[in-house]
Amino acid sequence: MQTIEIYTSPLCGYCHAAKRLLTDKGASFTEYDVVRTPEKRQEMLSRANGRHTVPQIFVGQTHVGGYDDMAALDRAGKLDPLLKG
């Protein structure tokens, strides 16, 4: 299974949905709260090419994007292979 990192904020519904989708797939992930850890917001902006909304999801070296992007990959049958590497 690939390393998964997700940048979130506590009151973000899309963040909760993204974490739920990953959990439902049995994927473990590292979560970075950009509200409680402001330096992680700067890191996220750099890694996500300036995208400032949360969640921002990374699977291995691949920037997946936000929840809608990840859900679209799942609907297309491309998320599971990406998670497995």
Backbone as JSON, one array per atom type, in Angstrom:
{
  "sequence": "MQTIEIYTSPLCGYCHAAKRLLTDKGASFTEYDVVRTPEKRQEMLSRANGRHTVPQIFVGQTHVGGYDDMAALDRAGKLDPLLKG",
  "N": [[0.86, -1.18, 0.0], [0.53, 2.21, -0.79], [2.09, 5.2, 0.59], [0.01, 7.5, 2.14], [-0.96, 10.82, 2.35], [-2.81, 13.43, 3.83], [-4.01, 16.66, 3.84], [-5.84, 18.6, 6.03], [-8.65, 20.34, 7.6], [-10.36, 20.95, 10.71], [-13.22, 21.49, 10.53], [-14.08, 20.82, 8.03], [-16.16, 19.43, 5.74], [-15.65, 18.01, 3.36], [-13.15, 17.04, 3.91], [-13.68, 15.2, 5.95], [-15.23, 13.42, 4.47], [-13.33, 12.49, 2.61], [-11.49, 11.2, 4.29], [-13.17, 9.22, 5.28], [-13.74, 7.74, 2.94], [-11.16, 6.75, 2.32], [-10.7, 5.24, 4.65], [-12.77, 3.37, 4.46], [-11.78, 1.92, 2.36], [-9.78, 0.6, 3.56], [-7.37, 1.83, 3.81], [-4.56, 3.27, 5.33], [-3.56, 6.45, 6.58], [-1.68, 9.51, 6.82], [-2.51, 12.34, 8.55], [-2.57, 15.84, 8.27], [-3.29, 18.63, 10.05], [-4.06, 21.7, 9.01], [-4.9, 23.93, 10.32], [-4.29, 23.76, 13.05], [-1.6, 23.39, 12.78], [0.07, 25.58, 11.37], [2.4, 25.74, 9.73], [2.21, 23.52, 8.17], [0.27, 24.23, 6.34], [1.66, 25.94, 4.61], [3.48, 24.09, 3.59], [1.65, 22.39, 2.29], [0.61, 24.17, 0.32], [2.88, 24.51, -1.26], [3.44, 21.86, -2.13], [1.07, 21.26, -3.45], [1.01, 22.84, -5.65], [0.1, 25.5, -5.24], [-2.6, 25.21, -4.72], [-5.09, 25.91, -2.42], [-7.23, 25.0, -0.98], [-8.72, 22.67, 1.32], [-9.61, 19.21, 1.48], [-6.23, 18.31, 0.6], [-4.81, 15.77, -1.12], [-2.37, 13.25, -1.18], [-0.95, 10.5, -2.74], [1.53, 8.36, -2.41], [3.91, 9.67, -4.52], [2.12, 11.04, -6.0], [-0.01, 13.73, -6.57], [-3.21, 13.8, -5.78], [-5.28, 15.59, -5.47], [-8.27, 17.17, -4.39], [-11.15, 16.04, -2.45], [-13.26, 15.65, -4.35], [-11.78, 15.07, -6.63], [-10.52, 12.68, -5.87], [-12.76, 11.05, -5.44], [-13.74, 10.94, -8.05], [-11.69, 9.51, -9.29], [-12.09, 7.1, -7.96], [-14.67, 6.37, -8.86], [-14.05, 5.92, -11.51], [-12.61, 3.65, -11.33], [-9.91, 3.83, -10.83], [-8.74, 4.47, -8.43], [-8.22, 2.38, -6.52], [-6.07, 0.84, -7.75], [-4.11, 2.85, -7.68], [-3.81, 3.29, -4.94], [-2.73, 0.86, -4.16], [-0.35, 0.84, -5.47]],
  "CA": [[0.0, 0.0, 0.0], [1.28, 3.46, -0.9], [1.99, 6.18, 1.65], [-1.04, 8.46, 1.85], [-0.95, 12.01, 3.2], [-3.97, 14.26, 3.57], [-4.02, 17.94, 4.56], [-7.23, 18.82, 6.4], [-8.99, 21.26, 8.69], [-11.34, 20.25, 11.53], [-14.64, 21.69, 10.21], [-14.22, 20.61, 6.58], [-16.95, 18.25, 5.4], [-14.97, 17.24, 2.32], [-12.04, 16.34, 4.58], [-14.26, 14.03, 6.62], [-15.63, 12.48, 3.42], [-12.12, 11.89, 2.06], [-10.97, 10.26, 5.28], [-14.1, 8.09, 5.34], [-13.51, 6.92, 1.74], [-9.9, 6.03, 2.49], [-10.89, 4.26, 5.72], [-13.61, 2.31, 3.9], [-10.93, 1.12, 1.48], [-8.76, -0.05, 4.38], [-6.11, 2.56, 3.63], [-4.13, 4.12, 6.44], [-3.05, 7.72, 6.06], [-1.18, 10.51, 7.76], [-3.32, 13.56, 8.43], [-1.97, 17.09, 8.72], [-4.29, 19.66, 10.32], [-3.44, 22.96, 8.62], [-5.33, 24.98, 11.25], [-3.49, 23.61, 14.28], [-0.18, 23.39, 12.43], [0.12, 26.5, 10.22], [3.52, 25.48, 8.81], [1.75, 22.48, 7.24], [-0.46, 24.91, 5.26], [2.68, 26.37, 3.65], [3.95, 22.87, 2.94], [0.59, 21.96, 1.38], [0.58, 25.09, -0.82], [4.04, 24.21, -2.09], [3.29, 20.53, -2.73], [-0.15, 21.21, -4.27], [1.13, 23.86, -6.71], [-0.68, 26.69, -4.93], [-3.99, 24.93, -4.34], [-5.17, 26.31, -1.02], [-8.38, 24.41, -0.3], [-8.54, 21.34, 1.9], [-8.37, 18.48, 1.65], [-5.3, 18.04, -0.48], [-4.49, 14.36, -0.9], [-1.2, 12.75, -1.89], [-0.76, 9.05, -2.66], [2.91, 8.23, -2.87], [4.38, 10.95, -5.08], [1.04, 11.57, -6.84], [-0.96, 14.67, -5.99], [-4.54, 13.41, -6.24], [-6.13, 16.78, -5.44], [-9.21, 17.19, -3.29], [-12.08, 14.92, -2.33], [-13.95, 15.41, -5.62], [-10.82, 14.43, -7.53], [-10.32, 11.31, -5.42], [-14.01, 10.34, -5.7], [-13.8, 10.7, -9.5], [-10.78, 8.38, -9.55], [-12.74, 5.9, -7.46], [-15.76, 6.02, -9.79], [-13.43, 5.46, -12.76], [-11.88, 2.41, -11.06], [-8.47, 4.1, -10.84], [-8.21, 4.76, -7.09], [-7.67, 1.17, -5.89], [-4.71, 0.55, -8.25], [-3.2, 3.89, -7.21], [-3.53, 3.03, -3.52], [-1.91, -0.35, -4.05], [0.98, 1.13, -6.01]],
  "C": [[0.9, 1.24, 0.0], [1.15, 4.3, 0.38], [0.95, 7.21, 1.24], [-0.96, 9.59, 2.85], [-2.13, 12.88, 2.82], [-3.9, 15.5, 4.47], [-5.48, 18.31, 4.78], [-7.39, 20.01, 7.33], [-10.19, 20.63, 9.42], [-12.8, 20.36, 11.08], [-14.96, 21.45, 8.73], [-14.97, 19.31, 6.3], [-16.3, 17.37, 4.34], [-13.78, 16.46, 2.9], [-12.55, 15.07, 5.25], [-14.67, 12.98, 5.6], [-14.42, 11.76, 2.82], [-11.54, 10.86, 3.02], [-11.86, 9.02, 5.37], [-13.9, 7.17, 4.13], [-12.23, 6.11, 1.87], [-10.03, 4.94, 3.55], [-11.72, 3.08, 5.22], [-12.82, 1.39, 2.98], [-9.82, 0.41, 2.25], [-7.4, 0.61, 4.29], [-5.79, 3.36, 4.89], [-3.48, 5.36, 5.84], [-2.52, 8.57, 7.2], [-1.94, 11.79, 7.49], [-2.56, 14.75, 9.0], [-3.07, 18.14, 8.85], [-3.64, 21.02, 10.07], [-3.88, 24.13, 9.49], [-4.46, 24.94, 12.51], [-1.99, 23.68, 14.02], [0.01, 24.26, 11.18], [1.28, 26.24, 9.24], [3.15, 24.38, 7.81], [0.94, 23.09, 6.09], [0.53, 25.37, 4.19], [3.24, 25.18, 2.88], [2.94, 22.38, 1.91], [0.56, 22.84, 0.14], [1.71, 24.79, -1.8], [3.85, 22.88, -2.83], [2.13, 20.48, -3.72], [-0.15, 22.3, -5.34], [0.19, 25.03, -6.49], [-2.13, 26.43, -4.58], [-4.1, 25.12, -2.84], [-6.36, 25.72, -0.27], [-8.01, 23.05, 0.28], [-9.77, 20.51, 1.57], [-7.49, 18.53, 0.4], [-4.72, 16.67, -0.16], [-3.32, 13.95, -1.8], [-1.11, 11.25, -1.65], [0.6, 8.77, -3.26], [3.39, 9.59, -3.32], [3.31, 11.64, -5.92], [0.15, 12.53, -6.06], [-2.33, 14.37, -6.6], [-5.42, 14.64, -6.38], [-7.03, 16.73, -4.22], [-10.13, 15.98, -3.28], [-12.77, 14.62, -3.66], [-13.05, 14.69, -6.62], [-10.64, 12.96, -7.17], [-11.58, 10.47, -5.68], [-14.16, 10.02, -7.19], [-12.88, 9.55, -9.89], [-11.42, 7.07, -9.11], [-13.84, 5.44, -8.4], [-15.22, 5.45, -11.1], [-12.65, 4.15, -12.57], [-10.37, 2.59, -10.99], [-7.88, 4.32, -9.44], [-7.57, 3.53, -6.46], [-6.29, 0.83, -6.42], [-3.69, 1.59, -7.77], [-2.83, 3.65, -5.74], [-2.59, 1.85, -3.33], [-0.5, -0.16, -4.58], [1.24, 0.26, -7.16]]
}
